[in-house]
């Protein structure tokens, strides 16, 4: 219904039938859909469909118009408990309690950036025409950063994420996950965790930044409304909090992710990822445990199971696993990638140009184009993923207390310089 409203046709006739239709036999399609009933009102689908196509439009159905959004008042008043309940009812939250964004707290957050509070930070929609594209300002991001419990020193990272217009919560039936990897000295400056539990939520900076990205997606990007702008069939636990990782650059035998994407070592960079999500490599059938672990071959076998996949393969290696791989002769990610993929750098979702090719005329790490709707004068984001750098990616983070690591399907999108948002 939101789509028809957005296109100025609030009276558009819509036919519902029991889905999904793919993976069904012809007999199942006939019985469940052609001869089935509308799951909303119980009427026979085909009879209703014929009537919808042949019955003259009513005066109400002929009306044109658009769904108008009311931003509501600039401020609310009430007790703390009343405001928490109000935020829940109006769906301003992720259904967890928030820090109430008082004018004083928002003003304090805004001190962490030189950018004007009313500057348009970005544009976002849930990932399809199911939801409108909303715009939001630096102040909008500050409000959501306060709600997430972020400290002001985290705010440039949150602005960098918001500047991309990339949502942390996608509308897709798949319940896609979102993640970001941070490189540079800012890791220690704001207390990001890249040792024990690096991919987990138990570090304030990682948690608050991930939650702020989620809340900005909800309140600035029209995301996360179950039944309209969030349609995860079974959902995804990784949607509860966008995963924020900092690379353990000091203990990695490889160049940092940001350097491999064209930035200088030491630059404060955040790289966004999206896809199915990740899980412990111990869950993969090909990861046969024993006294002699061949980690490069295990990675190659996992890649073979995944590829060609919608979001390729990402490995999140703890430092000891990365060292095992380097000691086996793959002392750069490029050499390791060559072994794992057999030289194919393409594939994955949007692998433009086919295997082994980058977008024409764009060296790795350089912008592939200006982000849609990006206001003039904004710091430029570098692009990657979706055919740039292929469908195999390596992140090194975590501690060295055991030989555990993770693998899954995540594809990098944009990389953004954080310092440009101070």
HELIX and SHEET records of a PDB file:
HELIX    1   1 UNK A    2  UNK A    6  1                                   5    
HELIX    2   2 UNK A   26  UNK A   29  1                                   4    
HELIX    3   3 UNK A   30  UNK A   34  3                                   5    
HELIX    4   4 UNK A   45  UNK A   54  1                                  10    
HELIX    5   5 UNK A   59  UNK A   62  1                                   4    
HELIX    6   6 UNK A   80  UNK A   89  1                                  10    
HELIX    7   7 UNK A  103  UNK A  110  1                                   8    
HELIX    8   8 UNK A  138  UNK A  147  1                                  10    
HELIX    9   9 UNK A  152  UNK A  154  5                                   3    
HELIX   10  10 UNK A  155  UNK A  163  1                                   9    
HELIX   11  11 UNK A  186  UNK A  189  1                                   4    
HELIX   12  12 UNK A  204  UNK A  221  1                                  18    
HELIX   13  13 UNK A  237  UNK A  239  5                                   3    
HELIX   14  14 UNK A  249  UNK A  251  5                                   3    
HELIX   15  15 UNK A  257  UNK A  260  1                                   4    
HELIX   16  16 UNK A  281  UNK A  283  5                                   3    
HELIX   17  17 UNK A  295  UNK A  306  1                                  12    
HELIX   18  18 UNK A  319  UNK A  327  1                                   9    
HELIX   19  19 UNK A  333  UNK A  341  1                                   9    
HELIX   20  20 UNK A  418  UNK A  421  5                                   4    
SHEET    1   A 2 UNK A 120  UNK A 124  0                                        
SHEET    2   A 2 UNK A 134  UNK A 137 -1                                        
SHEET    1   B 6 UNK A 243  UNK A 246  0                                        
SHEET    2   B 6 UNK A 177  UNK A 183  1                                        
SHEET    3   B 6 UNK A 269  UNK A 280 -1                                        
SHEET    4   B 6 UNK A 406  UNK A 417 -1                                        
SHEET    5   B 6 UNK A 313  UNK A 317 -1                                        
SHEET    6   B 6 UNK A 392  UNK A 396  1                                        
SHEET    1   C 5 UNK A 243  UNK A 246  0                                        
SHEET    2   C 5 UNK A 177  UNK A 183  1                                        
SHEET    3   C 5 UNK A 269  UNK A 280 -1                                        
SHEET    4   C 5 UNK A 406  UNK A 417 -1                                        
SHEET    5   C 5 UNK A 382  UNK A 383 -1                                        
END                                                                             
